[in-house]
Amino acid sequence: MAAQKINEAHEHIARAEKCLLRSWNRTMMQVCLLSPSAPPAVAFKNAKQFEEAKEAYLKEAENHTENKALFHAAKAIEQAGMMLKDMKRVAEAVQLIEKACVMYVENGTSGTAGMALDRAGKLIEPIDLEKAVDLYQKAASVFENEDRLRQAAELLGKASRLLVRLRRLDEAAVSLQKEKNMYKEIENYPTCFKKTIAQVLVHLHRSDFVAADKCVRESYSLPGFSGSEDCVSMETLLQGYDEQDEEQVFRVCNSPLLKYMDNDYAKLAVTLKVPGGGGKKKKSPAAPQGGAGGPAASAAEDEDDYEGGLC
C-alpha cells in the first residue's frame, strides 16, 4: 500500500514536470502540481515518506509564491515544518513555521500567524523553554496588534509561567503586569485577582516586599477585589511575611487557594521562605512540672528556634 502511494506521488511530480517541458511558461506545471487531483505531498505524507513530503510541500510553496499567493505558500511551508516534526526535527520545524508566519503577516492574515506561533511554542516547549517563551511572546504581540486582547493575554500567560520556571523572575513580573492590564481592559476581573496572587508570589521570591504590596494596593480599584478571598489571603500573606511570622505564611501558602494554582505558581507558594527564617516554626512543647527555668524549659526554648525547610 505504501509503495503504491509513493509511486502515485512520483507520477504526480513527473506529470507536472512533463507539463513544464511542453508549455511556454510554468503555469501548467503549477496547475498540475497544485490541483486537488494531484497532491504529491499528501501522497508522500500518507506513505510516511516525510522527507519527500517536506520537499514536495516546499516546491508547492515556491510555486504559490511565484503566483503571488502568499497565504497558500505560507500554508505549504507550515506543512513542510510539520513533516520535520514527524521526523523529530523539531527545531528545524519551528524555523519553517516562523518563516510561514512572516508570510501570513505580509498577506494580512495576522491571526493565522498568531495561531501558528502558538503551535510552534507547544512543539518546542518540551525541549527548549527559552525558545517557547520567545514564540509565545511573539504570538501575543501579533494578537495584541490585532486588538484581540483575550488571545494575547492567554499567550502572555504561557510565557509568564515559563519565565517563572526558568527563574527569570524580573521578566516574569513584567509579563504578569502586562497580562493583568489586558484582563482589566477586557473587564475579566476574577482573572485579574489570580494574576495579583501570582505577582505577589513572584515579587516575594525576588525579595521585593514593596512591589508585592503595591500590586495588592493597586488591585483595590478592581471591582470585587476588596474583601474577596484573594484579597484577604494576600493581605494575610504580606502581613505574615513582613512580621516574619512563619506560621501565618505557611498557612496561607498551603491553603487550597494557592496550592491549586497553575503548577509553576503553586511551587512558588510552597517554597516561599520568610526573611530571617526559612521554614515552618515548630510549636514549643508544654513546660514540664517543676517550674520554668530548669533544663527542660531551656530545651523547649531551644526547639522554638527557626529550622530549615519549606514554607
DONU-418311 format. One record per residue: x, y, z of N, C-alpha, C, CB in turn. Coordinates in steps of 0.1 Angstrom, whole numbers, plus 2048, in hexadecimal, padded with zeros to 3 digits. Glycine has a CB too. Example, Ala and Ser with C-alpha at 12.3 -4.5 7.8 and 13.67 -1.06 7.14 Angstrom:
<pts>
8847C784E87B7D384E8847DF84E8717D385A8807EA8478897F584788180084F88D7FA839
</pts>
This chain:
<pts>
8087F480080080080080980D8007F780080C81380D80981C81880A82381A7FC82681681582880F7F682F8107E98268167DF8348027E58198127DF8108187D580E8277D78028117D780E82B7E380C83A7E68198417E280983D7F582483B7E48318427E08318437D183D83A7E582E8387CA82E8387BB8248437B682A82B7B58198447BD80F84E7B981485C7BA80284D7C181C85E7C582186C7C782C86F7BC82886D7D58348657B983E8677AF83786A7A184885C7AE82C86379E82586579282087379181A85B79181B87879C81688679C82189079980F8897AA82C88E79F83789779C83C89678E8438947A683D88978984188777B83788E77184287877882A88D77582089376C8228A376C8128907708258A87788278B67798348BB7718298BB78883E8B377284A8B676A8488B575B8568AD76F8408AB75783D8AA7498358B674483589D74782C8BB74C8258C774882E8D274681A8CA7538388D374F8428DE74E8498DD74184C8DE75A84E8D273D8558D073184D8D472485A8C27308408D17258378D371A8318E171982D8C97198338E972482D8F67248379017228258F873183190D71E83A91971C83E91F72983492371283791C73383992274083791874B83192F74383791C75883691376382891076783E91876F81E91776181091676680B90876680891F75D80D90075C8078F375B80E8EA76680A8ED74D81A8EC7698208E477381A8E77818308E67748188F47838128F87908048F27918129077917FC8F27867EF8ED7877EF8DE78A7E78F07797F88D77837F98C87857FD8C57938028C277B8078CD79880D8C97A58048CD7B081A8D17A67FC8D87AE7F48DD7BA7E68D87B97F58EC7BA7E18D27AF7D38CF7AE7CF8C47B87CF8CA7A07C38C47BD7BF8BA7C77C08AC7C27B18BD7CB7BF8AA7B57C089C7AF7CE8977AE7B989C7A27D88A07B17E689C7B07EE8A17BC7EC8A07A37EC89C7C87F38A17D47FF8997D77E98A37DF80A89B7D18168927D581A8937E38228967CC81A89F7E981E8A07F781589780081D8AF7FC8088987FE7FF8908068018818047F089380280487D7F780786F7F581386A7FC80886C7E681E8727FC82A86F80382786E81283587980081F87881781C87882581486C82981388582880A86882180285C82580B84F8247F785A81B81584F81C81F84481C82984582682584380E82985082E83285283984185483483284684384185982884E85E82285086D82484F85A81285387083185287D83585C88782F85487E84486888282C87288A82586D88E81888088382486888581086388880385689180485F87B7FB84E88F80E84289780F8478A581283A89281B8518A781B8568B481E85A8BC8118618B48288628B58098678BB7FD85C8BE7F38718B27F68528B67F38468B97EA83F8C57EF83D8AC7EA83D8C67FC8368D280283E8DF7FF8348D081184B8DE8008548EA7FD8538ED7EF8628E78018528E37E68518E67D88438ED7D58528D97CF8398E87DC82C8EE7DB82C8FC7DF8228E67E38338FF7EA83490D7F083B9167E683B90D7FD8459107DF84D9187D584491D7CA8599107D083C9137C58339177BA8289207BE82C90A7B582391F7CB8199287CF81F9367D18139247DD82B9377D58329447D783394B7C98409427DD8379437BF8389497B282B94E7AD83E93F7A88209487B181394C7AD80D9577B68099417AC81595C7BF8119667C98069627D280D9737C18059557D47FB94F7DE80294C7EB7F59427D88059577F380D9567FF80794D8098109638047F994E80B7F39468157F59378137E49498167F39338067F49258038039208047EE9227F580C92A80081A92780181E9248108239327FB81992D81981B92C82781691F82C81593882E80A91B82880490F82D80D9038297F690D82681290381C81A8F88188278F782081D8FA80982D90382383990382B8368FE83983F91282B82B90283F8288FD84C8268EE84C81A9048518208E984181E8DA84082C8D383E8158D68348358DA8378438D48368498D384484C8DD82D8468DD84C84B8DD85A8458D28628478EA8618398CF8608328C38678398B68638238C386483D8B58568448A98528518A885A8478A98438588B385C8648B28648618AE87386B8C08648568B38788528AF8858508A08868458B688984A89A87B84888C87B85588487A83F88886F85F88B87586D88587587588888187488986886E88E88C87489189887F89C89787B88589F87E8A488C8878AF88A8808BC88E88C8B087B87D8BD89B8748C88A08798D689E8708C58AE8868D88A088C8E589F88B8EA89189A8E58A488D8E188788C8E587987D8E78758928D98708758DF87B8668E18798628EF87D85E8D68808678F388986390088E86890C88586890289C87490A87F87A91487687091686A88891087286C90B86586390C85985591285D8608FE85385090F86984391586D84592486F83F90E87A85092887585393687685393D86986093987E85A93785F85A93D85284C93E84C86393484884493484E83693484982F94085082F92784C83194285C82A94D86482E95B85E82E94C87383A95D85A83D96985483596C84784D96A85083396184082B96283381C96483682D95582B81895E84180A96084580796F84880695885281197585081098385381098C84781B98785D81998983E81A99083180E98F82982698B82980798482A7FB9828237EF98982A7F89738217F198E8367E699483D7DD98B8457DD99B8337E297F8477DB97584F7E397285C7D99678477E497D8647EC97C8717E697287B7EC98A8777D997087B7D39678847D89598827C49678837DA9558757DF9488727ED9478767DE9458637F595287580395287A80495088980A95F8767FB9568907FB95589F7F89478A37F195E8A57EE94089C7EB9328A07F692989C7DE92E8987FD92C89180992388D81492589780D92787F81793189B8219338A581E92C8B28239428A881192C8B680D9258C28109168C17FE9278C580C9108B580F9028B281E8FF8B380A8FE8A58269088AD8359068AD83A9078BC83B9118A583490F8C48389108D28359038D983191B8D982A8FD8D68268F08DD8308E58D88188EC8D98348E68CB83D8DB8C684B8DC8CD83F8DD8B78508E88CF85E8EA8D485E8EA8E38638F68CE8538EC8EA8538ED8F885A8E29008458EF8FD8578D58FC85D8CA90386C8C99028578BD8FE8728D08F88818CF8F68888DC8F88848C88E98818E78F78888F48F787F8FF8FD88D8F88E987F90090A87690A91087991890C87790991F88591C90A88992990688292D8F889892B9058839248EF87D9268E286E9278E388291B8D886891E8EB85A91E8ED85592C8F28559138F685C9318FC85993F9018599498F586394390C8639498ED8649528E28589518D88719508DA8559448D584A9428CC83C9478D28499338C883A9448DF82D9488E582D9578E682C9428F383895D8E883896C8E98359728DB8459718EF83B96C8D18399718C382A96F8C084196A8B98249648C38169618C080D96B8C78129538C481196E8D48099788DC8099868D580E9788EA8159898D18179968CA80E9978BD8259998C780E98C8B680698C8AA7F798E8AD80797F8A27F29878B77E49898BB7E19968C17E097E8C47EB99C8C87E99A98CE7E89B48C37F59AC8D77F09B28B97EF9BC8AE7E29BB8A67FB9B98A47DB9AF8A87CE9AD8A17C39B18AB7CD99F89D7C69B68B77BD9B98C17B59AD8C67B39C48BC7BB9A28C57B59958CA7BC9938D87B69898C07B799A8E27BE99A8EF7BC98D8F77B99A68F77B19878F57AF97A8FD7BA9708F87A19758FB7BB96E8EB7C59658E67D49698EA7C49638D77D69778E97E397C8EC7E79798FB7E498B8EA7DD97B9047DF9799127E196A9157D397E91A7DA96190F7DC9539117EA94E90D7D294B9097EF9549027FC9508FD8079569067FF9558EF80596290B80E96891580E96092280A97791880395A92580295193180B94592F7F494D93380B94092381593492182393992281292E91382694591D83494A91E83794D92D83595691682E95293483195694283494994A82595D94982C93F94882E93295083C92C94D82392894D84092D94084D92793C85893094284E92692D85693D94286094694886394395785C95594685894095E85993C96C86192F96D84B93A97285D92596486491896487391A96285E90F95A87692495988592695688B92F96088692D94888493396A88993C97588D94A97089493697C88794E96588995B95F87E96496588995B94F87F96697287496C97A87297B97787696A98987C98297487A99097087199196488899796E87498995A86D98994E85E98495087498194385D97A95985097495C84797F96285296896584D98796B84699297184099C96784E99997B8489A095D8449A99538399A294A8509AD94A83B99694783198E93F82498D94683698193B82498A95381898995A81099695B81B9849698189A195D8119AE95D80A9B195081B9B99608119AE94580A9B09387FE9A89368159AD92D7FF99B93A7F399293A7E89989427F79849407EB99C94E7E09A29577DA9AE9517E69A59647E29B794A7DC9C39447D39BF9397E79CB93E7D69B49317CD9B09267C09AB92B7D49A691E7C19A29367B599D93B7AC9A89417B89929467B29B29477AB9BE94C7A49C59417B49C79547AB9C69367A59CE92B7999C79257AF9D09207999B992578D9B29207849AE92B7929A59197869B493777D9B394377C9A59487709B993F78699D94778699094D78D99195A78E98594378599696478B99997178F98D9797819A297978798297978C97798179997297D78296B98079D9729707AA96E96C7B59789717AB96C95D7B19859717BA98F9777BE98B9857B499D9767B498698D7B798399B7C197899C7AA97E9A27C096E9937CA9639937D796898E7C59589897D89719857E49779817EB97F98C7E39809747E39859957E898C9A07EF9829A97DD9949A87E99779AC7EF96D9B47FD9689AE7E69609B67FD9669A180996299B81496D99C80795E98C81097999A81998499C81F9859AA8129929998179839B481C9849C18269799C48119829CB82396D9BF82D9629C183A9649BA8279559BC8399699AD84596C9A684E9779AD8429709978479829B184E98D9B78559899C58459999B984E9809CC85397C9D985F9739D78499759E285F96B9CC86B9639C987696B9C38679589BE8739779BF87D9819BB8829899C787898A9B087C9869D387F98D9DF87B99C9DE88E98C9E287099F9D686C9AD9D485E9AE9DB86B9B09C585E9B09E88519B19EF8499BD9EA8549B29FE8509C89E88499D49E48419D39D78549E09E28489CC9CD8419C99C08359C09C284A9C39B68369B69CB82B9AD9CE8209B49D48309A19D78239BD9DE8189C49E58119CE9DB81E9CC9F08199D49D28149DD9C880A9D69BF81F9E49C080D9CA9BB8039C39B27F69C19B98099B59AF7F69BE9C67E99BC9CD7E29C99CE7EC9B69DB7E99D39D27E39E09D37DD9E59C67ED9EB9D87E49E39BB7DE9E79AE7D19DF9AB7E89E59A37D19D39B07C59CA9AD7B99CE9B47C99BC9B07BA9D79BF7AE9DB9C67A49E39BC7B29E49D17AA9E89B17A19EF9A87999E699F7A99F999F79C9D999F7959CF9977889CC99E79D9C299577D9CD9967709C999C7709BB9A27659CA99176C9BA9AF76A9AE9B57779A89BC7669A49AC7829AF9BB78F9AA9C178F9AC9D079B9B19BB78C9B89D578C9BB9E37839B19EA7899C99E67889AB9F57809A19FC77E9949F77729A79FE7839919EA7839849E478C97B9EB7859859D578B96E9E87949649EE7A29669E978F9569EA7A396A9DC7B196D9D77B79799DE7B09709C87AF9839E07B498F9E77B998C9F67AA99A9E77B09869FD7B3982A0B7BF97AA0C7A797CA127C0970A037CC967A047D996EA017CA95C9F97D99779F87E597F9F57E8989A007E49869E87DE98FA067E1998A117E7990A1D7D499FA167E1984A1F7E697BA2A7F5977A277DD96FA2C7F7973A1B80596FA1780F97AA1980596AA0880B986A14815991A15817995A2380F99DA0D80D994A2B80E997A3A81898DA40801998A41815981A3E81E976A4482C977A3F818969A4082E97AA3283C97CA2C843987A3383B97DA1D83C993A3484299FA3984599DA488389ABA3883D995A4F83F994A5E848987A61832993A6584C980A56854974A5884D969A60861977A5E840969A5D83795FA64836953A5B829965A6783E949A5D83F93DA54832935A5584A934A5882C934A6081F92DA61815933A5881A92CA7081493FA58809946A5080C945A41809955A54819946A3D81D945A2F81A937A2B82B949A2D81E92DA3381D91FA3080E91CA2E822916A3B805921A367F791EA357F1924A287F0925A417F5930A247F0935A177F692EA0B7F4944A1680392BA0C809925A008059179FE818925A027FF910A087FB903A077EB902A068008FAA127E590DA057D690DA037D29089F57D191BA067C69039F47C28FF9E67C39099DC7B48F99E77C09169E07C19219D67CE9229CF7BE92E9DD7D99209D67E69209D07EB9139CB7F09269DA7E89089D27ED8FB9CE7E78F69C17EA8F19D97DB8FB9BD7D58F79B17D69019A67C78F39B47DF90A9A77E291399C7EA90B9917EA91F9A07ED9129867F690B97C8029069837F99159708078FB97F8128F498681E8FD9898168E897E82290597F82E90E98182C91898C83191597482091D98E81D92699981B91F9A681192F9958159139A581390B9B28219089B880B8FE9AE82B9059AF8389029B483E90E9BA8418FD9A883C91A9B58409269BB83B9289C983D9339B382E9249CB8279259D882E91C9E28189229D682F90F9DF8349069E98439079EB8318F89E484A90E9E38599109E685C91E9EB86090E9D98529269EE8549349F285A933A0184793C9F286593AA0386B93BA1086A949A1687A937A0F868949A23867955A2A87595BA2D85F953A37877968A2B88496EA2F88896BA3D88497DA2C894966A3F899964A4C894956A5189496EA5688C94FA49888942A4E88C938A44878941A4F883932A3C886928A3287E91BA33895925A3387591BA3D86D90FA3E862911A47875903A4285A906A4984E907A52853907A608458FBA5084E910A68852912A7684B907A7F84E920A7B853900A8684E8F5A8E8488FBA9B8598EAA9283C8F5A9F8368FAAAC83E8F4AB88288F5AAD83F8FCAC28478F8ACE83E8EEAD684B904AD78448E3ADB83D8DAAE383A8E0AF18458CDAE582F8DBAF882C8E1B058378DFB0F81E8DAB0A8398E9B178448E8B218408DDB2B8468F5B2884A8D5B2F8478CAB398458D0B478538C0B3983F8C8B5083D8CDB5D84A8CEB648348C3B6584B8D7B6D8588D9B7485C8E8B728628CFB708548EFB6A8578FDB6885F900B5C85E902B7485F90DB58866911B4C874914B5086091EB4687D914B4688B918B4989490CB4A88C920B5588E900B4C8978F4B4D89C8EFB4088F8E8B548A48E4B3F8A98DFB3389F8DCB298B28D3B368938D6B2D8898D2B248838DEB1D87E8CAB2A8818E9B2587C8F5B1F8858FBB158788FFB2A8928FBB1889C900B0F89C8F9B028AA900B1589B8EBB0289A8E3AF688E8E7AEE89A8D4AFA8838E9AF58778EDAED8798FAAE686B8EEAF7880903AED882910AE688B90FADA88891AAF0895906ADB89E903AD08968FEAC48A98FAAD488C8F5AC78858EFABC87C8FAAB587C8E4AC187A905ABB872910AB6879918AAB86D919AC0886915AA988D91CA9F889918A9189C91AAA088B921A8788791DA79890912A7488892AA7088B909A6C8938FEA668918FFA5788F8F1A6C89A8F9A508998F9A4188E8F1A3C8A68F5A3B8898F4A3087F8ECA2A8778F5A208768E7A3586B8F0A1C8638F7A128588FEA1A85E8EEA07853909A14848910A1A83B90AA1584891FA16
</pts>
